[in-house]
């Protein structure tokens, strides 16, 4: 034609048809096949990571509820009922941890450690808090890991696990708390012990604050041995641990010096006022 653009011969075909013809001409190469397998593997790993994050969030919530329940131990008329109820709640938490252990079968736990670490730390805090109330001592990481060995309780669970996997899965699952998660959980425990001290003073308990002071001093001495050689998160929580120890020691000082001249029901008010002054001096919220 005169002055017009030349029409390409393949413009008469729809775009989708051209793509199908191109794919038929060039079959998938070995490189594309490899990338598709990589994509499926990454998608599977990301889905598992998200499931672990949700389980860790559930573990954190249930562990916090257990800690709130245990704080009622000092004021409850029957402490055994509180301990029994807390054991039921911790069993529910362990069932969640069992699901985490099943998700990690055949996997490297440290690849998913960031997803499950918050829940494990909160669980260590709850278990160690209950253990201290029972025995007035600190639970070991070996004792915690003994409680995290699970077995298939019924036949349906066993058949589902064996039929859904191409490998023979064991009927026993375990999840080990890492030393870092244990240390971080114990560091958080000191804050709960400080609150236990406050509630004990309010209930007129004179002996518990002095026991807590000695116990927290031992924990603080143990953390100072680690110092800056340990993980960053551990050294970061050392400051908070020191503040909890200072508040408990301040309570013991108030009880020792002014305990004889102030009625027991007023000691909690004096102690809480001094605690607020300490927080204001050191810039804590």
Secondary structure, DSSP 4 states (H G I P E B T S, - for coil): --SPPPPPGGGGS-HHHHHHHHHHHSPPPHHHHHHHHHHHHHHHHHHHHHHHHHHHHHHHHHHHHHHHHHTTTTT-S-HHHHHHHHHHHHHHHHHHHHHHHHHTTTS-GGGSHHHHHHHHHHHHHHHHHHHHHHHSSPPPHHHHHHTTEEE--SHHHHHHHHHSSSS---SEEE-PPPHHHHHHHHHHHHHHHHHHHHHHHHTT-SHHHHHHHHHHHHHHHHHHHHGGGS-HHHHHHHHHHHHHHHHHHHHHHHHHHHTTTS-HHHHHHHHHHHHHHHHHHTT--
